[in-house]
Amino acid sequence: MKKVKRKTLPKDFKDLLSKANLETLKAVFDTCDVNARGGYSKVTALMFSECPEGLARWLVSQGADLAAIDSYDHTALHQHARYRGGCPQVLIELGAEVNAGNGGYSGTPLHSAVDGKNMAGVDALLTHGADANAKNRDGQTPLEYGLQRASNIDLERMAPIARKMLEAGAIKSETTRRFVKQLGENFEFSRADFNKDYLEPTTRALAVLYELFDVAPVPQRRTHDGKSRIEVESKDWQDQHEELWKLLVPGKGAAVTVQGEVIRITGRISNEILGNGGVNWDSGYKMMAKALREHLRSGTPLPDDQLRECEDIADTVRNRSEDDVARLAKFAVAWVLLNPIPVKLPKPPYDR
């Protein structure tokens, strides 16, 4: 009787891919099916970005399914197009569908390649007919998806990819312009704290993106000197919080002043509770909430009723509503306006 092969890969399969030779890797499939799965997202051997060319060719010759998808609707080509160590060209030669996933959860392999800022993957896919304007489930093209998810450290790689995509017919839209402007705002917010070794090339890359998408360069950020009186021009508290954030909060780490820190704390708490659902809430966030209570009692404190409300919310903020989280930010703004003379912040007991 023919022995039934395992449907799951060995737990150390990923390590084997980086250490073992081809014959040892082939031997795994003496007992495992060529479409066996493993890992958190239930990937096949072909889907590992570390899968070498020789093994990929052998697996397909043995019946491995190039169209198989993982828990995130990614095919092997999605994975190899994203990572610079992958072999997307080989999978395409073997028959992988370059537009797989069009309209689906994760989009096409080109969405993955642009998101991964992998020019080799972008080149391979476009050369073999990938649709530069395919849509994912949210209606985003690969270029829109990649720009939206880019960070400061991605700008050097994003600029040439954006140029390549536009040359291939990718649509330049108000959405892409909005994302480029957001990239500029994010970079200017962090410019003062950005790694000096990468500052010049990153600035050049951002200038290329501005030019490609006809976006006016974002002005360099004006920050507070830590000494002069803190003043705002906005009238409502939401705009005042944003203005104070840009003026007082550094690109990373704690603020220089207590005024900047109460704004930073309320912004960080709001982002964690409303943006992440509190999944990263830990002792650091708890200490930040406690510090906020103490800061709002210092200097010229808030009225007693506001302090009591603030402390009640801060004690249980992880389980509070959007309105409650907003109240903390409003109290922070009110306290800063009551205390416009900067107070140097002692080193905080948290590193959030």
Number of C-alpha atoms within 10 A of each C-alpha: 3 4 6 9 13 16 15 18 23 16 10 10 17 17 11 17 19 11 11 12 12 15 10 12 16 16 10 15 18 11 14 18 21 25 24 19 21 20 16 8 13 16 24 25 25 29 24 21 22 20 21 18 17 12 18 22 16 14 20 17 10 13 11 19 16 22 14 16 20 18 10 12 17 24 26 30 35 30 25 27 34 26 22 18 15 25 24 30 20 18 22 16 11 14 11 19 22 24 21 22 24 21 17 16 15 20 26 30 31 35 31 25 30 28 24 22 27 22 21 19 29 26 20 20 24 16 11 14 12 20 21 23 20 21 22 19 13 12 16 19 26 27 26 27 23 25 27 18 13 20 14 19 14 17 25 19 17 27 22 16 22 25 15 16 22 16 11 17 11 19 16 16 11 11 16 21 20 16 20 26 20 17 23 25 17 15 24 21 22 18 19 16 14 17 12 11 8 11 16 11 13 23 17 14 19 24 18 19 25 20 12 16 20 12 16 13 15 18 9 14 15 11 15 20 12 18 11 10 11 19 15 13 9 13 8 9 15 14 14 19 23 15 16 24 20 19 20 25 26 21 17 12 13 21 23 20 19 22 29 28 26 31 27 25 23 25 20 16 25 22 14 17 20 15 11 12 13 17 10 11 14 10 11 14 20 18 16 24 23 14 18 24 22 14 17 25 14 12 13 13 17 19 11 10 8 15 17 13 14 25 18 13 20 23 14 11 21 20 13 14 13 12 8 18 23 16 17 28 23 19 22 29 24 17 23 25 16 13 19 15 17 19 15 15 15 11 10 13 10 14 11 15
